[in-house]
Amino acid sequence: MNGLVPAEGTPLLIGGKLIPGGSGVFATINPATEEVLGYAADASAADMAAAIAAARTAFDETEWSRDPALRARCLRQLRDVLGEHLEDLRAITIAEAGAPLMLTSGPQLEGPIADLSYAADLAENYTWETDLGTRDLMGVASHRVIRREAVGVVGAITPWNFPHQINLAKLGPALAAGNTVVLKPAPDTPWCAAVLGPLIAEHTDFPAGVINIVTSSDHGLGAQLVQDPRVDMITFTGSTRTGRSVLVDASATLKRTFLELGGKSAAIVLDDADIAAAAAYTAFTVAVHAGQGCALTTRLLVPRESYDAAVTAAAGTLRGLAAGDPAQAGTVCGPLISERQRARVERYLEIARDEGGRIEVGGGRPADRERGFFIEPTLISGLDNTATVAQEEIFGPVLVVIAHDGDDDAIRLANASPYGLSGSVWGTDPDRIERVVAGVRTGTLSVNGGLWYHADAPFGGYKQSGIGREMGVAGFEEYLETKLIATPA
Ligand code: NAD
């Protein structure tokens, strides 16, 4: 279908070589049509072991970790070659991830490619050494220096919802910091990762083994990567449930573990806000990419006295956003990634009904779509914050409207969640807004529609939304060790 994908399917990249999978191939499906797009190499456990060995050798036996100028050059080459193949990459992203076209000019494709520049700049400009000066200890004067070094071999495990964003937001900083990487992408979006392989092997100077890409239909290869003692660090994005299992598996070798997990973020609308505008905006964001974004504000907390007005405004927005073909320029809500994911969303809609919720808009499959894993943008009212759909991550285009009784109650409800990923606050009075900002326990927060997403902005969660930060200097430093060197003064 595409200049980047060979007829026999995409290969693995292991030790600088493009190779077939030991377990054959597996199909990648277009979620908008349910058709087989094509095939990807299905790695075996032996392939994963070979990839880890290659990354280990590249870290231990090449100058990669000690040559920031080479790292910056390679990252810029990768950025440039991805830029040269932008339209092929765009077509794959829409067809494989079901990503709406409009998002590919931002975080679904062009944003993360451009952000490789930020990683390359960090490799060049980061302060690798800090002089701590001289101190006396028991009569010995010592001069101390702090040096930051790469952690070593990094296993990167990623989900399907924003494949390039998450793959590149791990590869860029991990490589810039001097690590070598084994990337294991989600089985639902193998091509988005695998097409990097030939471009890296044929158009960049990355030494063999510095980047390895292992596509597989088997989640077990992720667990294998986490358990292998030759891997020094795991960077994982995915569900909280899998994150827990990653943490348990990593404990056997006490690996550094960086986790970006799920969310159930709240949009807090104060009574001095333009309530209809805030509700409409929040509803729009929940429909984007069929709600398959971890940081979306899927709980809309509104003043009790304005509940009906907020429902009306949110419903009006969602009614105008029909789920449709992601390749069309105007589409906001594309398909869900898979039959399994649609079944999961439908189960939550059933639970909402069983618990007494009212479906104000949507609630099912769109009548005009015979094929594809589509769900209508859906608004649920009549439930409180303890309802299942208010507590659990749905990962579909579903918004729940919940009444609050004032600012403190809104903060309490926002925090009454196992998650703490993101959120928003809408209001006029700066003091009241600041009180909410200080009270909400989340890693990112938008005030009156401010956008926090950028290469220099650390992203991640409190509580069960994760451990650590991705992007920004804080994200880069996740991939660094700290060495203290003392010499007699
Ligand atoms: P998932 O947890 O099912 O899978 C994520 C990755 O983990 C896949 O590559 C999978 O193969 C691998 N995996 C599965 N079991 C494993 C195991 N036992 N050990 C190691 N690896 C294993 O998640 P998903 O369904 O692909 O993605 C959706 C989830 O990702 C949502 O919960 C969403 O909130 C979360 N997410 C979080 C962020 C964030 O930054 N916080 C961003 C995007 C998605």
Boltz pocket constraint, residues with backbone or C-beta under 6 A from the ligand:
constraints:
  - pocket:
      binder: B
      contacts: [[A, 157], [A, 158], [A, 159], [A, 160], [A, 161], [A, 162], [A, 166], [A, 184], [A, 185], [A, 186], [A, 187], [A, 218], [A, 219], [A, 220], [A, 221], [A, 222], [A, 223], [A, 224], [A, 226], [A, 237], [A, 238], [A, 239], [A, 240], [A, 241], [A, 242], [A, 243], [A, 245], [A, 246], [A, 260], [A, 261], [A, 262], [A, 263], [A, 293], [A, 294], [A, 393], [A, 395], [A, 421], [A, 461], [A, 465], [A, 466]]
      max_distance: 6.0
